[in-house]
Amino acid sequence: MSTVTTKDGVAIFYKDWGPKNAQPIVFHHGWPLSADDWDTQMLYFLGKGYRVVAHDRRGHGRSTQVSDGHDMDHYAADAAAVVAHLDLRDAIHIGHSTGGGEATHYVALHGKGRVAKLVLIGAVPPILLKTAANPGGLPIEVFDGLRQQLAANRAQFYWEFASGPFYGYNRPGAKVLQSVIDNWRRQAMMGGAKAQYDGVKAFSETDFTEDLKKIDVPTLVMHGDDDQIVPIAVSALLSSKLLRRGTLKVHQGFPHGMCTTHADVVNPELFAFIKS
């Protein structure tokens, strides 16, 4: 397996496909999944001649199931370690959900001179948690509930999460694919429970407002208006206004897992933005 070891000794697994001299696209996966969640996009862009890279977040997938460092500062530094190891430049970074927060923090802190464009899909910025400064956010009880279910019976919780709201499979008339549910659970159960438990705090309580303001590369913000995991009103509609060069694209009826359920729409739109 291809890995890079971080400064604090964590082995981060990554995939690196395609011509080494081609423009790189770096994918940041969502909670509690792995780089495998991007397979459809990676194969699509590989076919378009790009170099495609994706890593497993620390504690997730094939990366070390370390006890500590499950926060956005470490997530961004880990991504930076992969980028530096592969010496990626003029890169497009694409992040989904928690990966959107990771990508935002990476670009703001570590991306100077290396990043061409950014894409946020169903992403958690600017901040999900309801606070005095963010009254429209989700109450802490929502995230406490996620932690409680994970700790009580992770396998059952993940089955319910994937077979219900993540892909919109709980909506009337939804075409439910058991293979997609199984693949989601496979990825989730590969990771460590401690990392995924701590990750809830990272994706819900991190405030990315200042990161978004710092980013000066063209940024596409894509979101489904039927996202039941990261509601559009508290995320994309706000983050797109904080970006200097942000473009908002709202997809009617699309769920949180839109990169899987609607890859036929998402992939060409990503390609158009990257080429523009």
C-alpha positions in Angstrom: 0.0 0.0 0.0 1.1 3.6 -0.7 1.4 5.6 2.5 3.0 8.7 3.9 4.0 9.1 7.5 3.0 12.3 9.2 5.1 14.3 11.7 3.3 12.6 14.6 3.9 9.1 13.2 0.5 8.4 11.5 0.6 6.4 8.2 -1.8 8.0 5.8 -2.9 5.7 2.9 -3.4 7.3 -0.5 -4.2 6.4 -4.1 -2.3 8.1 -6.9 -3.5 7.2 -10.4 -2.7 8.6 -13.8 0.1 10.5 -15.5 2.5 12.1 -13.1 2.8 15.2 -15.3 -1.0 15.7 -15.6 -2.9 18.3 -13.6 -3.8 16.7 -10.2 -7.2 16.4 -8.7 -7.2 15.7 -5.0 -10.3 14.2 -3.4 -11.3 14.6 0.3 -13.8 12.0 1.6 -16.7 12.4 4.0 -17.3 11.0 7.5 -16.9 8.1 8.3 -15.8 6.7 4.9 -12.6 6.4 2.9 -11.0 7.3 -0.4 -13.1 4.5 -2.0 -16.1 6.8 -1.9 -14.5 8.7 -4.8 -14.0 5.7 -7.1 -16.6 6.8 -9.6 -15.1 10.3 -9.8 -11.5 9.1 -9.9 -12.2 6.8 -12.8 -14.1 9.5 -14.6 -11.3 12.0 -14.4 -8.6 9.4 -15.0 -10.4 8.8 -18.3 -10.1 12.6 -19.0 -6.4 12.5 -18.6 -6.0 13.9 -15.1 -3.9 12.6 -12.3 -6.2 11.7 -9.4 -5.3 11.4 -5.8 -7.3 10.5 -2.7 -6.3 9.6 0.8 -7.9 7.9 3.8 -8.3 10.3 6.7 -6.4 9.3 9.8 -8.3 6.6 11.7 -10.4 5.9 8.6 -10.0 3.3 5.9 -6.5 1.9 5.6 -4.8 4.7 7.5 -3.5 4.2 11.0 -6.2 3.8 13.6 -4.5 6.3 15.9 -6.2 7.4 19.1 -5.5 11.2 18.8 -5.5 14.0 16.4 -9.1 13.7 15.1 -9.6 17.4 14.4 -9.5 19.7 11.4 -6.0 21.0 12.1 -4.6 17.5 11.9 -6.9 16.5 9.0 -5.5 19.5 7.0 -1.9 18.8 8.0 -2.3 15.2 6.9 -3.6 16.2 3.5 -0.7 18.6 3.2 1.7 15.8 4.0 0.2 13.8 1.1 0.4 16.8 -1.2 4.0 17.5 -0.3 5.0 13.9 -0.6 3.7 13.7 -4.1 4.7 17.4 -4.8 1.3 18.2 -6.3 1.0 21.7 -7.8 -1.7 23.5 -9.7 -4.1 21.1 -8.1 -7.9 21.0 -7.9 -9.2 20.0 -4.5 -12.6 18.5 -4.2 -14.2 17.8 -0.8 -17.5 16.2 0.1 -19.2 16.7 3.5 -16.5 16.5 6.3 -14.0 16.4 3.4 -15.3 19.7 2.3 -14.3 21.1 5.7 -10.9 19.4 5.5 -10.3 20.8 2.0 -11.3 24.3 3.0 -9.0 24.2 6.0 -6.2 22.7 3.9 -6.5 25.4 1.1 -6.6 28.2 3.7 -3.7 27.0 5.7 -1.4 25.0 3.4 -2.5 25.6 -0.2 -0.6 28.8 -1.1 1.0 28.3 -4.5 -0.2 24.7 -4.9 -4.0 25.1 -5.5 -5.7 26.1 -8.7 -9.4 25.6 -7.7 -11.6 24.2 -4.9 -14.9 22.4 -5.0 -17.2 21.9 -2.0 -20.0 19.3 -2.3 -22.5 18.9 0.4 -19.9 20.4 2.6 -20.0 21.3 6.3 -18.6 24.9 6.2 -19.1 27.4 7.6 -20.2 25.7 10.8 -23.0 23.2 11.5 -23.5 23.6 15.2 -26.1 26.1 16.5 -24.3 28.8 18.5 -25.1 32.4 19.5 -23.3 33.5 16.4 -24.9 30.8 14.3 -28.5 30.6 15.4 -29.6 28.7 12.3 -27.3 25.8 13.0 -28.2 22.3 14.3 -28.5 21.9 18.0 -25.8 19.9 19.9 -28.4 17.2 20.7 -28.3 16.1 17.0 -24.5 15.4 17.2 -24.8 13.9 20.7 -27.3 11.5 19.1 -24.9 10.5 16.4 -22.2 9.8 19.1 -24.6 7.8 21.3 -25.7 5.6 18.4 -22.2 5.0 17.2 -21.0 4.0 20.7 -24.1 1.8 21.3 -24.0 -0.2 18.1 -21.9 1.1 15.3 -22.8 -1.6 12.8 -26.5 -1.0 13.2 -26.2 2.7 13.2 -24.2 2.8 10.0 -26.7 0.4 8.3 -29.6 2.8 9.2 -27.6 5.9 8.2 -26.7 4.5 4.8 -30.1 2.9 4.0 -32.0 6.1 5.1 -31.0 9.8 5.0 -27.5 9.7 3.5 -28.7 8.8 0.0 -32.3 9.9 0.4 -33.4 6.3 0.4 -36.0 7.2 3.0 -37.8 9.4 0.4 -41.0 8.1 -1.3 -40.2 6.6 -4.7 -36.4 6.4 -4.1 -34.6 3.8 -6.0 -32.7 1.9 -3.3 -29.5 0.1 -4.2 -28.4 -2.4 -1.7 -25.0 -2.5 -3.2 -24.5 1.2 -2.4 -25.6 0.7 1.2 -23.3 -2.3 1.6 -20.3 -0.3 0.1 -21.0 2.6 2.5 -21.0 0.2 5.5 -17.9 -1.6 4.3 -16.0 1.7 4.2 -17.3 2.9 7.5 -16.6 -0.3 9.3 -13.0 -0.3 8.0 -12.3 2.7 10.1 -11.7 3.1 13.8 -14.7 3.8 16.1 -12.6 6.3 18.2 -11.6 8.3 15.1 -15.2 8.3 13.9 -16.6 9.2 17.3 -14.2 12.2 17.7 -14.8 13.1 14.1 -18.4 14.2 14.9 -17.0 17.0 17.0 -14.6 18.0 14.2 -17.2 18.2 11.5 -19.9 19.8 13.6 -18.1 22.3 15.8 -15.3 23.6 13.6 -15.9 27.2 12.5 -14.5 27.6 8.9 -15.7 31.2 8.5 -12.2 32.7 8.5 -10.9 30.0 6.2 -13.5 30.7 3.7 -12.7 34.4 3.7 -9.0 33.7 3.1 -9.5 31.5 0.1 -8.8 33.4 -3.2 -9.0 30.6 -5.8 -12.2 29.9 -7.8 -14.5 27.8 -5.7 -17.6 25.8 -6.8 -20.1 25.1 -4.0 -22.5 22.3 -5.0 -25.3 21.1 -2.8 -28.6 19.2 -3.0 -31.6 21.0 -1.6 -32.8 17.7 -0.1 -29.6 17.1 1.8 -30.8 15.6 5.2 -27.3 15.3 6.7 -25.9 18.8 6.0 -28.9 21.2 5.5 -28.2 23.6 2.7 -29.5 26.6 4.6 -26.8 26.3 7.2 -24.0 25.4 4.9 -23.8 26.1 1.1 -26.0 29.2 1.1 -23.8 30.8 3.8 -20.3 29.6 2.7 -20.8 30.7 -0.9 -21.3 34.2 0.3 -18.1 34.2 2.4 -15.9 33.1 -0.5 -14.2 35.7 -2.6 -14.6 33.8 -5.9 -17.4 31.4 -5.0 -20.0 30.0 -7.3 -23.1 28.3 -5.9 -24.9 25.4 -7.7 -28.0 24.1 -6.1 -29.4 20.7 -7.2 -33.1 20.3 -6.7 -34.0 17.1 -4.9 -30.4 15.8 -4.6 -29.4 14.0 -1.4 -26.2 14.3 0.7 -24.7 11.3 -1.2 -25.2 13.0 -4.6 -21.8 12.1 -5.9 -23.0 8.5 -5.9 -26.7 8.8 -6.7 -26.3 11.5 -9.3 -22.7 10.9 -10.6 -24.1 11.3 -14.2 -24.9 14.9 -13.4 -22.1 15.7 -10.9 -19.1 14.5 -12.8 -19.7 16.5 -16.0 -20.4 19.6 -13.9 -17.1 19.1 -12.1 -15.4 18.7 -15.4 -16.9 21.9 -16.8 -15.8 23.9 -13.8 -12.2 22.4 -13.9 -11.9 23.3 -17.6 -13.3 26.8 -17.3 
